[in-house]
Amino acid sequence: MAEPESIDDVASPATEAPSPSGGGSIFDSIGSSLESMVDSVKSIGSGIKSAAHYAYYTAKAAAGLAAGFAMGGTNALILPAGIAVGTWLGNVKNNQKTTYKQMANEVAIGGILGGVLHYMFAGCSLLGNSIKAAYGKTIGLIAKAGLGLATMPSFLVAHEYLNRAFIADYEPKPVEVGKQMVGPMKYIIPPVMANFSLVPEYLGHAYQMPVAAGVSVAYGLLKGDKKEEKKEAPALPAPGLPQTT
């Protein structure tokens, strides 16, 4: 993993105008204020600034994990590990730098998503078991698989808006669930559906979160998140010369 950036690499509100399309993170607003305050004291060494940076983002990751634990117990803490590993592999794939700040944000958001997914598993299991009791095992498994597929759009939306809420410099992405489902995500639809139906039926509910973490790793590697290169504008012809077609 590449060396994380120091506090000096993090833009502060005093030196960079906020983007109207950026997130409105309370956490990062506090963090940026702390970093600005530390940076304003010129006598403080870079080592202390870096330590403050690490301490802040460690606390942020811990807060996300605590929220996930409160909602889903220790099992919910498996998902953020998968999301973080998937992001790191995507960075490696696209030759992009991985920073401590990025990993801390992924763990924080992943912790909350782990708690959300815990409730999704529980709700779909309850409804699927009711269908199974009424119409038999086969219909019950099909219903659970369908419920798993139905949770994917809401999970994607939850992930996007958590990123916007808790990461100040996050660049919002349009919530186009249809395009995402037929993009890289199409490869993980079968394992997601199996995780809601076959995994709890034949392996047990305890295996659902580890499988979900594995799916997150695969998705991070597939999507990569590589930014498109900006296309250079065509050069204008010199004054007085005719344009070529």
C-alpha positions, 0 to 999 in steps of 0.5 A: 500500500502506498504511503498515506498523505500527511496533513499538508496534503489535505486541503483546508477550507481556508485555502480551497473553496468548497465545491457546490457538488461536494459532500457535506460531511460533518466529520470531514468539516471538523477534520479540516478545521482541526487540520487548518488550526494545526497548519496555522501553527508554523512551529509544529513539526510535520511529524505532529501534523501527520500524527494528528491526521492519522489520529483523526481518520482512525477515529472516523473509521472507528466511529463507522465500525461502532455504528455497524456493531451497534446495528449488526454485532460483530458479523457486520464488521466483516463487510467493511474489510471486504469493501476496503480490500476491493477498493485497494485492488481497484486502485492497484488495477488502475495504478492509482495511489491508495491513501490512509484517508481513503481506506479510513473513509471506506472502513467508516462507510463500510461499517454503517453499510454492514449494519444496514445489510444485517437488517436486509438479510434479516428482513428478506429471511423472515419474508422468504421463510413465510413464503417457503412455509406457504408454498414449499422450499423451491418457491421459498428459495426462488423468492429469497433470491428475488428479494436479494436482487431487489435489495441491490438498488437500495443498497447502491443508493444507500452507499452513494448517499453515505459517501456524500454525507460523510466524505467532504471531498467526495464527487457525487455520482449520478444514481443510475441504478439501471446502468450500474446493474448492467455494468460491472455489477452484472457479474455479481448479481448471481452470487448476491442472489445465492447469498440471500437464498442458497447460503442461509439454507445450506450453510447458515446465516453466519456465512452471509456477511463473509460472502457479501465481503467477498462479493465486495472485493470482487466488485471493487476489482471489477469496477476499478473506478478509473477516471476517464482521461480528459480529451484535449480540445482540437487546436484552432487554425492559425489566423488567416489560414483556411480550416482543413476538413 
